Amino acid sequence: MPRIAYVNGRYVAHADAFVHIEDRGYQFADGVYEVCEVARGFIVDMPRHLGRLNRSLTELSIDWPVTRGVLPIILREVVRRNHVTDGLVYLQVTRGVASRDFVFPAGTKPSLVVTARKADPAAAAKRAEGGIKVLTVPENRWDRVDIKSVGLLPNVLAKQKAKEAGAQEAWFIDADGTVKEGGSSNAWIITRDGVLVTRPAEHGILRGITRTTLFEVAAKLGLKIEERGFSVAEAKAAREVFISSATTIAMPVVAIDGAPVANGHPGSITLSLRQAFFDVAEKSPA
Ligand SMILES: Cc1ncc(COP(=O)(O)O)c(C=O)c1O
């Protein structure tokens, strides 16, 4: 079954899906993206993802590449054409193609690319049963990580370092020793009293859509959340630790820098959050 991508108004074979060498995404990382989970035939939390896309575009003064009403149709079509029931749909908007110059080009149309990929929910469930390991790295990213920009080189390097250390995620640590977020996820702990703790998202981290929906999941389960910073030491001593993102939902963390978290097994509260997530999340039929 050939994969299909959407590129600037056309549905094309994935193998023939190209953007121009002078696309500003390629030259300057001058673009933004979103990733939505596809689960059981639904696109999860699509309105929230498109709301955050709007914010990212506005912050960078990039126009919408298509109208806001048309983008969900394209996302659904790419999911449908790729027969994705479980997996993800990825969209990327860049400032467009223009002769290489740092300043914004005049009259350039933004580029839009949409792809979709299948994933195996059984494999994800198995990963959650075992939990993942995290490696901490010093924060070295720019100040506007609240924008979901395609400029992800520090994240690439951090996650590669984590992989080489046998871990599956890297955590960026602030100069004051507090945990910011993962290379592609938000960071959470659960205290001995069963309170969920995650860093405020006003600045310094990406306001994860999964993070936002988990606030609602926690409320449904009667769990308290505190939005505050926490240190690596507090995380290592926590009852449970987990990360959140559209592709991992709530994923237990069982070790930080080689030291086991709690008893080294996924925690039950994290697993119950993970279990309840789909019922609470907004589901748009694909
Ligand atoms: C740096 C970073 N933080 C947090 C997240 C989690 O965001 P979301 O829950 O919207 O996937 C991501 C997702 O890719 C990310 O790249």
The ligand as a Gaussian input file, in Angstrom:
#p B3LYP/6-31G(d) Opt

LIG

0 1
 C        9.419000      19.991000      23.350000
 C        8.064000      19.365000      23.493000
 N        7.395000      19.516000      24.643000
 C        6.183000      18.955000      24.822000
 C        5.586000      18.202000      23.829000
 C        4.233000      17.579000      24.066000
 O        3.240000      18.242000      23.323000
 P        1.914000      17.498000      22.855000
 O        1.280000      16.937000      24.087000
 O        1.084000      18.571000      22.243000
 O        2.316000      16.448000      21.884000
 C        6.240000      18.032000      22.611000
 C        5.625000      17.237000      21.529000
 O        6.178000      17.007000      20.514000
 C        7.505000      18.639000      22.435000
 O        8.185000      18.504000      21.276000

